[in-house]
Amino acid sequence: MIEITKLNGKKFHLNALYIEKVEAFPDTTITLTNGKKYIVAESEDRVKEKIINFYQSIHLMGQPGWKDERNE
């Protein structure tokens, strides 16, 4: 889950696994796989960072700086 802020300042948690796309219109809009949309206060880049951090925390993406130990 990632913490996101609505435009009215209220924070909520969103399961990043269901995010289909993130766009800026100029407000950042998150579209889920079920078609539901959220307009949020965070920038598109900040949402991307949060998604990447979430994926890394559940081991769907490698951690930055990890090496393939088999090649050492």
PDB file of N, CA, C, O and CB in Angstrom:
ATOM      1  N   MET A   1       0.848  -1.179   0.000  1.00  0.00           N
ATOM      2  CA  MET A   1       0.000   0.000   0.000  1.00  0.00           C
ATOM      3  C   MET A   1       0.894   1.244   0.000  1.00  0.00           C
ATOM      4  O   MET A   1       1.958   1.271   0.620  1.00  0.00           O
ATOM      5  CB  MET A   1      -0.965  -0.003   1.229  1.00  0.00           C
ATOM      6  N   ILE A   2       0.434   2.254  -0.704  1.00  0.00           N
ATOM      7  CA  ILE A   2       1.140   3.537  -0.707  1.00  0.00           C
ATOM      8  C   ILE A   2       0.210   4.599  -0.142  1.00  0.00           C
ATOM      9  O   ILE A   2      -1.004   4.549  -0.341  1.00  0.00           O
ATOM     10  CB  ILE A   2       1.620   3.921  -2.146  1.00  0.00           C
ATOM     11  N   GLU A   3       0.793   5.561   0.563  1.00  0.00           N
ATOM     12  CA  GLU A   3       0.002   6.654   1.117  1.00  0.00           C
ATOM     13  C   GLU A   3      -0.073   7.773   0.078  1.00  0.00           C
ATOM     14  O   GLU A   3       0.944   8.220  -0.452  1.00  0.00           O
ATOM     15  CB  GLU A   3       0.617   7.174   2.460  1.00  0.00           C
ATOM     16  N   ILE A   4      -1.289   8.209  -0.196  1.00  0.00           N
ATOM     17  CA  ILE A   4      -1.564   9.240  -1.197  1.00  0.00           C
ATOM     18  C   ILE A   4      -2.401  10.331  -0.543  1.00  0.00           C
ATOM     19  O   ILE A   4      -3.115  10.071   0.425  1.00  0.00           O
ATOM     20  CB  ILE A   4      -2.297   8.642  -2.447  1.00  0.00           C
ATOM     21  N   THR A   5      -2.317  11.547  -1.065  1.00  0.00           N
ATOM     22  CA  THR A   5      -3.073  12.671  -0.524  1.00  0.00           C
ATOM     23  C   THR A   5      -4.072  13.164  -1.562  1.00  0.00           C
ATOM     24  O   THR A   5      -3.705  13.478  -2.694  1.00  0.00           O
ATOM     25  CB  THR A   5      -2.127  13.814  -0.093  1.00  0.00           C
ATOM     26  N   LYS A   6      -5.341  13.228  -1.161  1.00  0.00           N
ATOM     27  CA  LYS A   6      -6.364  13.806  -2.037  1.00  0.00           C
ATOM     28  C   LYS A   6      -6.131  15.319  -2.130  1.00  0.00           C
ATOM     29  O   LYS A   6      -5.389  15.887  -1.328  1.00  0.00           O
ATOM     30  CB  LYS A   6      -7.812  13.490  -1.504  1.00  0.00           C
ATOM     31  N   LEU A   7      -6.756  15.954  -3.093  1.00  0.00           N
ATOM     32  CA  LEU A   7      -6.579  17.399  -3.248  1.00  0.00           C
ATOM     33  C   LEU A   7      -7.096  18.178  -2.048  1.00  0.00           C
ATOM     34  O   LEU A   7      -6.649  19.298  -1.801  1.00  0.00           O
ATOM     35  CB  LEU A   7      -7.279  17.877  -4.500  1.00  0.00           C
ATOM     36  N   ASN A   8      -8.049  17.591  -1.285  1.00  0.00           N
ATOM     37  CA  ASN A   8      -8.568  18.275  -0.098  1.00  0.00           C
ATOM     38  C   ASN A   8      -7.665  18.081   1.126  1.00  0.00           C
ATOM     39  O   ASN A   8      -7.996  18.546   2.216  1.00  0.00           O
ATOM     40  CB  ASN A   8      -9.973  17.773   0.216  1.00  0.00           C
ATOM     41  N   GLY A   9      -6.530  17.398   0.952  1.00  0.00           N
ATOM     42  CA  GLY A   9      -5.566  17.215   2.029  1.00  0.00           C
ATOM     43  C   GLY A   9      -5.712  15.919   2.810  1.00  0.00           C
ATOM     44  O   GLY A   9      -4.854  15.597   3.631  1.00  0.00           O
ATOM     45  N   LYS A  10      -6.780  15.172   2.572  1.00  0.00           N
ATOM     46  CA  LYS A  10      -6.975  13.909   3.284  1.00  0.00           C
ATOM     47  C   LYS A  10      -6.076  12.836   2.691  1.00  0.00           C
ATOM     48  O   LYS A  10      -5.978  12.688   1.473  1.00  0.00           O
ATOM     49  CB  LYS A  10      -8.452  13.466   3.224  1.00  0.00           C
ATOM     50  N   LYS A  11      -5.422  12.091   3.573  1.00  0.00           N
ATOM     51  CA  LYS A  11      -4.530  11.016   3.154  1.00  0.00           C
ATOM     52  C   LYS A  11      -5.292   9.699   3.149  1.00  0.00           C
ATOM     53  O   LYS A  11      -6.205   9.492   3.949  1.00  0.00           O
ATOM     54  CB  LYS A  11      -3.292  10.928   4.082  1.00  0.00           C
ATOM     55  N   PHE A  12      -4.909   8.816   2.241  1.00  0.00           N
ATOM     56  CA  PHE A  12      -5.483   7.472   2.204  1.00  0.00           C
ATOM     57  C   PHE A  12      -4.435   6.523   1.645  1.00  0.00           C
ATOM     58  O   PHE A  12      -3.428   6.949   1.079  1.00  0.00           O
ATOM     59  CB  PHE A  12      -6.792   7.431   1.347  1.00  0.00           C
ATOM     60  N   HIS A  13      -4.687   5.242   1.811  1.00  0.00           N
ATOM     61  CA  HIS A  13      -3.756   4.228   1.320  1.00  0.00           C
ATOM     62  C   HIS A  13      -4.364   3.527   0.115  1.00  0.00           C
ATOM     63  O   HIS A  13      -5.559   3.233   0.080  1.00  0.00           O
ATOM     64  CB  HIS A  13      -3.409   3.205   2.432  1.00  0.00           C
ATOM     65  N   LEU A  14      -3.518   3.268  -0.861  1.00  0.00           N
ATOM     66  CA  LEU A  14      -3.950   2.678  -2.116  1.00  0.00           C
ATOM     67  C   LEU A  14      -3.045   1.489  -2.418  1.00  0.00           C
ATOM     68  O   LEU A  14      -1.824   1.580  -2.284  1.00  0.00           O
ATOM     69  CB  LEU A  14      -3.919   3.724  -3.276  1.00  0.00           C
ATOM     70  N   ASN A  15      -3.645   0.378  -2.823  1.00  0.00           N
ATOM     71  CA  ASN A  15      -2.863  -0.795  -3.185  1.00  0.00           C
ATOM     72  C   ASN A  15      -2.241  -0.553  -4.556  1.00  0.00           C
ATOM     73  O   ASN A  15      -2.945  -0.512  -5.565  1.00  0.00           O
ATOM     74  CB  ASN A  15      -3.742  -2.085  -3.185  1.00  0.00           C
ATOM     75  N   ALA A  16      -0.930  -0.393  -4.587  1.00  0.00           N
ATOM     76  CA  ALA A  16      -0.226  -0.049  -5.824  1.00  0.00           C
ATOM     77  C   ALA A  16      -0.283  -1.162  -6.862  1.00  0.00           C
ATOM     78  O   ALA A  16      -0.012  -0.917  -8.037  1.00  0.00           O
ATOM     79  CB  ALA A  16       1.215   0.281  -5.520  1.00  0.00           C
ATOM     80  N   LEU A  17      -0.623  -2.363  -6.458  1.00  0.00           N
ATOM     81  CA  LEU A  17      -0.722  -3.463  -7.421  1.00  0.00           C
ATOM     82  C   LEU A  17      -1.867  -3.250  -8.406  1.00  0.00           C
ATOM     83  O   LEU A  17      -1.862  -3.827  -9.494  1.00  0.00           O
ATOM     84  CB  LEU A  17      -0.910  -4.789  -6.688  1.00  0.00           C
ATOM     85  N   TYR A  18      -2.844  -2.430  -8.036  1.00  0.00           N
ATOM     86  CA  TYR A  18      -4.012  -2.193  -8.884  1.00  0.00           C
ATOM     87  C   TYR A  18      -3.896  -0.938  -9.742  1.00  0.00           C
ATOM     88  O   TYR A  18      -4.845  -0.572 -10.436  1.00  0.00           O
ATOM     89  CB  TYR A  18      -5.239  -2.095  -8.032  1.00  0.00           C
ATOM     90  N   ILE A  19      -2.738  -0.274  -9.699  1.00  0.00           N
ATOM     91  CA  ILE A  19      -2.554   0.944 -10.496  1.00  0.00           C
ATOM     92  C   ILE A  19      -2.231   0.557 -11.936  1.00  0.00           C
ATOM     93  O   ILE A  19      -1.281  -0.181 -12.198  1.00  0.00           O
ATOM     94  CB  ILE A  19      -1.422   1.840  -9.900  1.00  0.00           C
ATOM     95  N   GLU A  20      -3.033   1.065 -12.856  1.00  0.00           N
ATOM     96  CA  GLU A  20      -2.810   0.810 -14.279  1.00  0.00           C
ATOM     97  C   GLU A  20      -1.968   1.911 -14.898  1.00  0.00           C
ATOM     98  O   GLU A  20      -1.048   1.640 -15.670  1.00  0.00           O
ATOM     99  CB  GLU A  20      -4.144   0.687 -15.021  1.00  0.00           C
ATOM    100  N   LYS A  21      -2.293   3.190 -14.549  1.00  0.00           N
ATOM    101  CA  LYS A  21      -1.498   4.284 -15.093  1.00  0.00           C
ATOM    102  C   LYS A  21      -1.569   5.502 -14.183  1.00  0.00           C
ATOM    103  O   LYS A  21      -2.499   5.671 -13.395  1.00  0.00           O
ATOM    104  CB  LYS A  21      -1.975   4.646 -16.504  1.00  0.00           C
ATOM    105  N   VAL A  22      -0.544   6.347 -14.323  1.00  0.00           N
ATOM    106  CA  VAL A  22      -0.447   7.611 -13.592  1.00  0.00           C
ATOM    107  C   VAL A  22      -0.184   8.684 -14.630  1.00  0.00           C
ATOM    108  O   VAL A  22       0.757   8.584 -15.416  1.00  0.00           O
ATOM    109  CB  VAL A  22       0.688   7.579 -12.483  1.00  0.00           C
ATOM    110  N   GLU A  23      -1.032   9.727 -14.629  1.00  0.00           N
ATOM    111  CA  GLU A  23      -0.914  10.800 -15.609  1.00  0.00           C
ATOM    112  C   GLU A  23      -1.038  12.143 -14.913  1.00  0.00           C
ATOM    113  O   GLU A  23      -1.558  12.234 -13.801  1.00  0.00           O
ATOM    114  CB  GLU A  23      -1.982  10.659 -16.713  1.00  0.00           C
ATOM    115  N   ALA A  24      -0.557  13.187 -15.580  1.00  0.00           N
ATOM    116  CA  ALA A  24      -0.705  14.548 -15.068  1.00  0.00           C
ATOM    117  C   ALA A  24      -1.498  15.356 -16.086  1.00  0.00           C
ATOM    118  O   ALA A  24      -1.135  15.417 -17.261  1.00  0.00           O
ATOM    119  CB  ALA A  24       0.687  15.208 -14.787  1.00  0.00           C
ATOM    120  N   PHE A  25      -2.594  15.983 -15.626  1.00  0.00           N
ATOM    121  CA  PHE A  25      -3.496  16.712 -16.544  1.00  0.00           C
ATOM    122  C   PHE A  25      -3.670  18.194 -16.261  1.00  0.00           C
ATOM    123  O   PHE A  25      -4.543  18.665 -16.990  1.00  0.00           O
ATOM    124  CB  PHE A  25      -4.827  16.083 -16.514  1.00  0.00           C
ATOM    125  N   PRO A  26      -3.162  19.019 -15.497  1.00  0.00           N
ATOM    126  CA  PRO A  26      -1.891  18.954 -14.800  1.00  0.00           C
ATOM    127  C   PRO A  26      -1.963  18.262 -13.441  1.00  0.00           C
ATOM    128  O   PRO A  26      -0.923  17.874 -12.909  1.00  0.00           O
ATOM    129  CB  PRO A  26      -1.360  20.326 -14.623  1.00  0.00           C
ATOM    130  N   ASP A  27      -3.174  18.090 -12.850  1.00  0.00           N
ATOM    131  CA  ASP A  27      -3.241  17.359 -11.581  1.00  0.00           C
ATOM    132  C   ASP A  27      -2.930  15.885 -11.844  1.00  0.00           C
ATOM    133  O   ASP A  27      -3.289  15.335 -12.885  1.00  0.00           O
ATOM    134  CB  ASP A  27      -4.650  17.520 -10.909  1.00  0.00           C
ATOM    135  N   THR A  28      -2.268  15.271 -10.896  1.00  0.00           N
ATOM    136  CA  THR A  28      -1.905  13.863 -11.045  1.00  0.00           C
ATOM    137  C   THR A  28      -3.141  12.998 -10.896  1.00  0.00           C
ATOM    138  O   THR A  28      -3.861  13.088  -9.901  1.00  0.00           O
ATOM    139  CB  THR A  28      -0.833  13.454 -10.013  1.00  0.00           C
ATOM    140  N   THR A  29      -3.380  12.165 -11.887  1.00  0.00           N
ATOM    141  CA  THR A  29      -4.528  11.266 -11.893  1.00  0.00           C
ATOM    142  C   THR A  29      -4.033   9.834 -11.923  1.00  0.00           C
ATOM    143  O   THR A  29      -3.244   9.455 -12.789  1.00  0.00           O
ATOM    144  CB  THR A  29      -5.460  11.551 -13.097  1.00  0.00           C
ATOM    145  N   ILE A  30      -4.507   9.034 -10.960  1.00  0.00           N
ATOM    146  CA  ILE A  30      -4.168   7.615 -10.886  1.00  0.00           C
ATOM    147  C   ILE A  30      -5.382   6.839 -11.359  1.00  0.00           C
ATOM    148  O   ILE A  30      -6.486   7.021 -10.846  1.00  0.00           O
ATOM    149  CB  ILE A  30      -3.743   7.188  -9.432  1.00  0.00           C
ATOM    150  N   THR A  31      -5.171   5.971 -12.340  1.00  0.00           N
ATOM    151  CA  THR A  31      -6.239   5.112 -12.842  1.00  0.00           C
ATOM    152  C   THR A  31      -5.949   3.683 -12.416  1.00  0.00           C
ATOM    153  O   THR A  31      -4.854   3.166 -12.635  1.00  0.00           O
ATOM    154  CB  THR A  31      -6.369   5.216 -14.392  1.00  0.00           C
ATOM    155  N   LEU A  32      -6.947   3.050 -11.804  1.00  0.00           N
ATOM    156  CA  LEU A  32      -6.794   1.668 -11.361  1.00  0.00           C
ATOM    157  C   LEU A  32      -7.238   0.705 -12.459  1.00  0.00           C
ATOM    158  O   LEU A  32      -7.855   1.114 -13.442  1.00  0.00           O
ATOM    159  CB  LEU A  32      -7.601   1.421 -10.073  1.00  0.00           C
ATOM    160  N   THR A  33      -6.922  -0.565 -12.284  1.00  0.00           N
ATOM    161  CA  THR A  33      -7.268  -1.574 -13.281  1.00  0.00           C
ATOM    162  C   THR A  33      -8.778  -1.736 -13.433  1.00  0.00           C
ATOM    163  O   THR A  33      -9.242  -2.223 -14.464  1.00  0.00           O
ATOM    164  CB  THR A  33      -6.643  -2.906 -12.909  1.00  0.00           C
ATOM    165  N   ASN A  34      -9.557  -1.335 -12.419  1.00  0.00           N
ATOM    166  CA  ASN A  34     -11.017  -1.435 -12.520  1.00  0.00           C
ATOM    167  C   ASN A  34     -11.641  -0.168 -13.123  1.00  0.00           C
ATOM    168  O   ASN A  34     -12.865  -0.065 -13.205  1.00  0.00           O
ATOM    169  CB  ASN A  34     -11.618  -1.698 -11.136  1.00  0.00           C
ATOM    170  N   GLY A  35     -10.811   0.795 -13.546  1.00  0.00           N
ATOM    171  CA  GLY A  35     -11.291   2.020 -14.168  1.00  0.00           C
ATOM    172  C   GLY A  35     -11.495   3.184 -13.213  1.00  0.00           C
ATOM    173  O   GLY A  35     -11.685   4.313 -13.663  1.00  0.00           O
ATOM    174  N   LYS A  36     -11.464   2.943 -11.901  1.00  0.00           N
ATOM    175  CA  LYS A  36     -11.636   4.015 -10.920  1.00  0.00           C
ATOM    176  C   LYS A  36     -10.450   4.960 -11.000  1.00  0.00           C
ATOM    177  O   LYS A  36      -9.309   4.530 -11.168  1.00  0.00           O
ATOM    178  CB  LYS A  36     -11.785   3.444  -9.485  1.00  0.00           C
ATOM    179  N   LYS A  37     -10.733   6.265 -10.875  1.00  0.00           N
ATOM    180  CA  LYS A  37      -9.683   7.283 -10.961  1.00  0.00           C
ATOM    181  C   LYS A  37      -9.605   8.076  -9.665  1.00  0.00           C
ATOM    182  O   LYS A  37     -10.618   8.349  -9.020  1.00  0.00           O
ATOM    183  CB  LYS A  37      -9.938   8.231 -12.149  1.00  0.00           C
ATOM    184  N   TYR A  38      -8.389   8.435  -9.301  1.00  0.00           N
ATOM    185  CA  TYR A  38      -8.133   9.291  -8.141  1.00  0.00           C
ATOM    186  C   TYR A  38      -7.285  10.463  -8.599  1.00  0.00           C
ATOM    187  O   TYR A  38      -6.281  10.277  -9.286  1.00  0.00           O
ATOM    188  CB  TYR A  38      -7.426   8.503  -6.985  1.00  0.00           C
ATOM    189  N   ILE A  39      -7.686  11.666  -8.222  1.00  0.00           N
ATOM    190  CA  ILE A  39      -6.881  12.861  -8.465  1.00  0.00           C
ATOM    191  C   ILE A  39      -6.182  13.175  -7.149  1.00  0.00           C
ATOM    192  O   ILE A  39      -6.828  13.331  -6.113  1.00  0.00           O
ATOM    193  CB  ILE A  39      -7.763  14.086  -8.976  1.00  0.00           C
ATOM    194  N   VAL A  40      -4.855  13.266  -7.200  1.00  0.00           N
ATOM    195  CA  VAL A  40      -4.072  13.377  -5.975  1.00  0.00           C
ATOM    196  C   VAL A  40      -3.156  14.589  -6.001  1.00  0.00           C
ATOM    197  O   VAL A  40      -2.887  15.163  -7.056  1.00  0.00           O
ATOM    198  CB  VAL A  40      -3.255  12.118  -5.759  1.00  0.00           C
ATOM    199  N   ALA A  41      -2.682  14.967  -4.816  1.00  0.00           N
ATOM    200  CA  ALA A  41      -1.833  16.149  -4.663  1.00  0.00           C
ATOM    201  C   ALA A  41      -0.381  15.885  -5.047  1.00  0.00           C
ATOM    202  O   ALA A  41       0.328  16.807  -5.450  1.00  0.00           O
ATOM    203  CB  ALA A  41      -1.895  16.643  -3.236  1.00  0.00           C
ATOM    204  N   GLU A  42       0.071  14.635  -4.928  1.00  0.00           N
ATOM    205  CA  GLU A  42       1.456  14.309  -5.227  1.00  0.00           C
ATOM    206  C   GLU A  42       1.735  14.465  -6.721  1.00  0.00           C
ATOM    207  O   GLU A  42       0.838  14.324  -7.551  1.00  0.00           O
ATOM    208  CB  GLU A  42       1.781  12.881  -4.768  1.00  0.00           C
ATOM    209  N   SER A  43       2.986  14.758  -7.045  1.00  0.00           N
ATOM    210  CA  SER A  43       3.382  14.852  -8.449  1.00  0.00           C
ATOM    211  C   SER A  43       3.434  13.450  -9.059  1.00  0.00           C
ATOM    212  O   SER A  43       3.490  12.446  -8.348  1.00  0.00           O
ATOM    213  CB  SER A  43       4.759  15.565  -8.591  1.00  0.00           C
ATOM    214  N   GLU A  44       3.413  13.409 -10.370  1.00  0.00           N
ATOM    215  CA  GLU A  44       3.513  12.128 -11.076  1.00  0.00           C
ATOM    216  C   GLU A  44       4.812  11.409 -10.693  1.00  0.00           C
ATOM    217  O   GLU A  44       4.811  10.196 -10.480  1.00  0.00           O
ATOM    218  CB  GLU A  44       3.450  12.346 -12.611  1.00  0.00           C
ATOM    219  N   ASP A  45       5.906  12.150 -10.608  1.00  0.00           N
ATOM    220  CA  ASP A  45       7.195  11.547 -10.238  1.00  0.00           C
ATOM    221  C   ASP A  45       7.183  11.010  -8.815  1.00  0.00           C
ATOM    222  O   ASP A  45       7.749   9.951  -8.545  1.00  0.00           O
ATOM    223  CB  ASP A  45       8.318  12.566 -10.389  1.00  0.00           C
ATOM    224  N   ARG A  46       6.537  11.739  -7.897  1.00  0.00           N
ATOM    225  CA  ARG A  46       6.474  11.289  -6.497  1.00  0.00           C
ATOM    226  C   ARG A  46       5.646  10.005  -6.378  1.00  0.00           C
ATOM    227  O   ARG A  46       6.004   9.105  -5.619  1.00  0.00           O
ATOM    228  CB  ARG A  46       5.870  12.400  -5.595  1.00  0.00           C
ATOM    229  N   VAL A  47       4.544   9.919  -7.124  1.00  0.00           N
ATOM    230  CA  VAL A  47       3.727   8.706  -7.111  1.00  0.00           C
ATOM    231  C   VAL A  47       4.553   7.544  -7.654  1.00  0.00           C
ATOM    232  O   VAL A  47       4.510   6.439  -7.111  1.00  0.00           O
ATOM    233  CB  VAL A  47       2.424   8.897  -7.948  1.00  0.00           C
ATOM    234  N   LYS A  48       5.305   7.793  -8.724  1.00  0.00           N
ATOM    235  CA  LYS A  48       6.157   6.751  -9.297  1.00  0.00           C
ATOM    236  C   LYS A  48       7.169   6.253  -8.265  1.00  0.00           C
ATOM    237  O   LYS A  48       7.376   5.046  -8.138  1.00  0.00           O
ATOM    238  CB  LYS A  48       6.887   7.280 -10.548  1.00  0.00           C
ATOM    239  N   GLU A  49       7.801   7.171  -7.527  1.00  0.00           N
ATOM    240  CA  GLU A  49       8.747   6.786  -6.478  1.00  0.00           C
ATOM    241  C   GLU A  49       8.079   5.896  -5.434  1.00  0.00           C
ATOM    242  O   GLU A  49       8.640   4.884  -5.015  1.00  0.00           O
ATOM    243  CB  GLU A  49       9.336   8.032  -5.807  1.00  0.00           C
ATOM    244  N   LYS A  50       6.873   6.285  -5.021  1.00  0.00           N
ATOM    245  CA  LYS A  50       6.148   5.515  -4.012  1.00  0.00           C
ATOM    246  C   LYS A  50       5.820   4.110  -4.524  1.00  0.00           C
ATOM    247  O   LYS A  50       5.916   3.135  -3.779  1.00  0.00           O
ATOM    248  CB  LYS A  50       4.856   6.247  -3.609  1.00  0.00           C
ATOM    249  N   ILE A  51       5.433   4.014  -5.796  1.00  0.00           N
ATOM    250  CA  ILE A  51       5.113   2.709  -6.383  1.00  0.00           C
ATOM    251  C   ILE A  51       6.366   1.833  -6.423  1.00  0.00           C
ATOM    252  O   ILE A  51       6.323   0.663  -6.042  1.00  0.00           O
ATOM    253  CB  ILE A  51       4.523   2.878  -7.812  1.00  0.00           C
ATOM    254  N   ILE A  52       7.468   2.397  -6.879  1.00  0.00           N
ATOM    255  CA  ILE A  52       8.722   1.637  -6.950  1.00  0.00           C
ATOM    256  C   ILE A  52       9.145   1.182  -5.566  1.00  0.00           C
ATOM    257  O   ILE A  52       9.546   0.030  -5.397  1.00  0.00           O
ATOM    258  CB  ILE A  52       9.837   2.481  -7.593  1.00  0.00           C
ATOM    259  N   ASN A  53       9.067   2.063  -4.564  1.00  0.00           N
ATOM    260  CA  ASN A  53       9.426   1.680  -3.196  1.00  0.00           C
ATOM    261  C   ASN A  53       8.540   0.556  -2.680  1.00  0.00           C
ATOM    262  O   ASN A  53       9.011  -0.357  -2.001  1.00  0.00           O
ATOM    263  CB  ASN A  53       9.328   2.885  -2.265  1.00  0.00           C
ATOM    264  N   PHE A  54       7.239   0.629  -3.010  1.00  0.00           N
ATOM    265  CA  PHE A  54       6.316  -0.427  -2.594  1.00  0.00           C
ATOM    266  C   PHE A  54       6.683  -1.746  -3.256  1.00  0.00           C
ATOM    267  O   PHE A  54       6.768  -2.773  -2.584  1.00  0.00           O
ATOM    268  CB  PHE A  54       4.866  -0.046  -2.934  1.00  0.00           C
ATOM    269  N   TYR A  55       6.900  -1.728  -4.568  1.00  0.00           N
ATOM    270  CA  TYR A  55       7.274  -2.955  -5.281  1.00  0.00           C
ATOM    271  C   TYR A  55       8.558  -3.553  -4.710  1.00  0.00           C
ATOM    272  O   TYR A  55       8.663  -4.770  -4.557  1.00  0.00           O
ATOM    273  CB  TYR A  55       7.447  -2.671  -6.782  1.00  0.00           C
ATOM    274  N   GLN A  56       9.531  -2.703  -4.396  1.00  0.00           N
ATOM    275  CA  GLN A  56      10.777  -3.198  -3.804  1.00  0.00           C
ATOM    276  C   GLN A  56      10.542  -3.785  -2.421  1.00  0.00           C
ATOM    277  O   GLN A  56      11.183  -4.766  -2.044  1.00  0.00           O
ATOM    278  CB  GLN A  56      11.808  -2.077  -3.722  1.00  0.00           C
ATOM    279  N   SER A  57       9.624  -3.191  -1.664  1.00  0.00           N
ATOM    280  CA  SER A  57       9.369  -3.686  -0.302  1.00  0.00           C
ATOM    281  C   SER A  57       8.712  -5.065  -0.297  1.00  0.00           C
ATOM    282  O   SER A  57       8.838  -5.812   0.674  1.00  0.00           O
ATOM    283  CB  SER A  57       8.487  -2.702   0.453  1.00  0.00           C
ATOM    284  N   ILE A  58       8.007  -5.402  -1.388  1.00  0.00           N
ATOM    285  CA  ILE A  58       7.392  -6.729  -1.464  1.00  0.00           C
ATOM    286  C   ILE A  58       8.159  -7.625  -2.442  1.00  0.00           C
ATOM    287  O   ILE A  58       7.673  -8.681  -2.847  1.00  0.00           O
ATOM    288  CB  ILE A  58       5.912  -6.613  -1.894  1.00  0.00           C
ATOM    289  N   HIS A  59       9.358  -7.186  -2.808  1.00  0.00           N
ATOM    290  CA  HIS A  59      10.298  -7.960  -3.623  1.00  0.00           C
ATOM    291  C   HIS A  59       9.782  -8.266  -5.025  1.00  0.00           C
ATOM    292  O   HIS A  59      10.073  -9.330  -5.571  1.00  0.00           O
ATOM    293  CB  HIS A  59      10.624  -9.247  -2.928  1.00  0.00           C
ATOM    294  N   LEU A  60       9.022  -7.347  -5.612  1.00  0.00           N
ATOM    295  CA  LEU A  60       8.638  -7.466  -7.014  1.00  0.00           C
ATOM    296  C   LEU A  60       9.664  -6.801  -7.923  1.00  0.00           C
ATOM    297  O   LEU A  60       9.688  -7.048  -9.128  1.00  0.00           O
ATOM    298  CB  LEU A  60       7.258  -6.850  -7.241  1.00  0.00           C
ATOM    299  N   MET A  61      10.505  -5.965  -7.343  1.00  0.00           N
ATOM    300  CA  MET A  61      11.604  -5.323  -8.079  1.00  0.00           C
ATOM    301  C   MET A  61      12.847  -5.453  -7.230  1.00  0.00           C
ATOM    302  O   MET A  61      12.772  -5.447  -6.001  1.00  0.00           O
ATOM    303  CB  MET A  61      11.294  -3.811  -8.408  1.00  0.00           C
ATOM    304  N   GLY A  62      13.991  -5.571  -7.880  1.00  0.00           N
ATOM    305  CA  GLY A  62      15.248  -5.645  -7.138  1.00  0.00           C
ATOM    306  C   GLY A  62      15.542  -4.341  -6.425  1.00  0.00           C
ATOM    307  O   GLY A  62      15.098  -3.272  -6.846  1.00  0.00           O
ATOM    308  N   GLN A  63      16.279  -4.438  -5.365  1.00  0.00           N
ATOM    309  CA  GLN A  63      16.705  -3.258  -4.629  1.00  0.00           C
ATOM    310  C   GLN A  63      17.814  -2.556  -5.408  1.00  0.00           C
ATOM    311  O   GLN A  63      18.655  -3.221  -6.013  1.00  0.00           O
ATOM    312  CB  GLN A  63      17.183  -3.636  -3.202  1.00  0.00           C
ATOM    313  N   PRO A  64      17.830  -1.225  -5.402  1.00  0.00           N
ATOM    314  CA  PRO A  64      18.916  -0.521  -6.095  1.00  0.00           C
ATOM    315  C   PRO A  64      20.254  -0.923  -5.492  1.00  0.00           C
ATOM    316  O   PRO A  64      20.398  -0.975  -4.270  1.00  0.00           O
ATOM    317  CB  PRO A  64      18.725   1.020  -6.012  1.00  0.00           C
ATOM    318  N   GLY A  65      21.226  -1.206  -6.339  1.00  0.00           N
ATOM    319  CA  GLY A  65      22.552  -1.546  -5.848  1.00  0.00           C
ATOM    320  C   GLY A  65      22.754  -3.027  -5.583  1.00  0.00           C
ATOM    321  O   GLY A  65      23.871  -3.452  -5.288  1.00  0.00           O
ATOM    322  N   TRP A  66      21.694  -3.823  -5.681  1.00  0.00           N
ATOM    323  CA  TRP A  66      21.865  -5.271  -5.500  1.00  0.00           C
ATOM    324  C   TRP A  66      22.671  -5.809  -6.658  1.00  0.00           C
ATOM    325  O   TRP A  66      22.528  -5.354  -7.793  1.00  0.00           O
ATOM    326  CB  TRP A  66      20.491  -6.004  -5.397  1.00  0.00           C
ATOM    327  N   LYS A  67      23.519  -6.777  -6.369  1.00  0.00           N
ATOM    328  CA  LYS A  67      24.327  -7.393  -7.410  1.00  0.00           C
ATOM    329  C   LYS A  67      23.901  -8.846  -7.555  1.00  0.00           C
ATOM    330  O   LYS A  67      23.419  -9.471  -6.610  1.00  0.00           O
ATOM    331  CB  LYS A  67      25.846  -7.282  -7.086  1.00  0.00           C
ATOM    332  N   ASP A  68      24.088  -9.354  -8.730  1.00  0.00           N
ATOM    333  CA  ASP A  68      23.857 -10.769  -8.965  1.00  0.00           C
ATOM    334  C   ASP A  68      25.083 -11.497  -8.425  1.00  0.00           C
ATOM    335  O   ASP A  68      26.145 -11.484  -9.047  1.00  0.00           O
ATOM    336  CB  ASP A  68      23.608 -11.085 -10.499  1.00  0.00           C
ATOM    337  N   GLU A  69      24.933 -12.124  -7.278  1.00  0.00           N
ATOM    338  CA  GLU A  69      26.071 -12.735  -6.596  1.00  0.00           C
ATOM    339  C   GLU A  69      26.660 -13.894  -7.393  1.00  0.00           C
ATOM    340  O   GLU A  69      27.811 -14.261  -7.159  1.00  0.00           O
ATOM    341  CB  GLU A  69      25.654 -13.218  -5.218  1.00  0.00           C
ATOM    342  N   ARG A  70      25.922 -14.476  -8.313  1.00  0.00           N
ATOM    343  CA  ARG A  70      26.449 -15.574  -9.128  1.00  0.00           C
ATOM    344  C   ARG A  70      27.542 -15.096 -10.072  1.00  0.00           C
ATOM    345  O   ARG A  70      28.381 -15.888 -10.501  1.00  0.00           O
ATOM    346  CB  ARG A  70      25.326 -16.226  -9.927  1.00  0.00           C
ATOM    347  N   ASN A  71      27.539 -13.793 -10.402  1.00  0.00           N
ATOM    348  CA  ASN A  71      28.516 -13.257 -11.341  1.00  0.00           C
ATOM    349  C   ASN A  71      29.776 -12.741 -10.655  1.00  0.00           C
ATOM    350  O   ASN A  71      30.669 -12.223 -11.326  1.00  0.00           O
ATOM    351  CB  ASN A  71      27.892 -12.150 -12.146  1.00  0.00           C
ATOM    352  N   GLU A  72      29.867 -12.867  -9.361  1.00  0.00           N
ATOM    353  CA  GLU A  72      31.037 -12.345  -8.659  1.00  0.00           C
ATOM    354  C   GLU A  72      32.133 -13.365  -8.588  1.00  0.00           C
ATOM    355  O   GLU A  72      33.195 -13.092  -8.028  1.00  0.00           O
ATOM    356  CB  GLU A  72      30.670 -11.897  -7.270  1.00  0.00           C
TER     357      GLU A  72
END
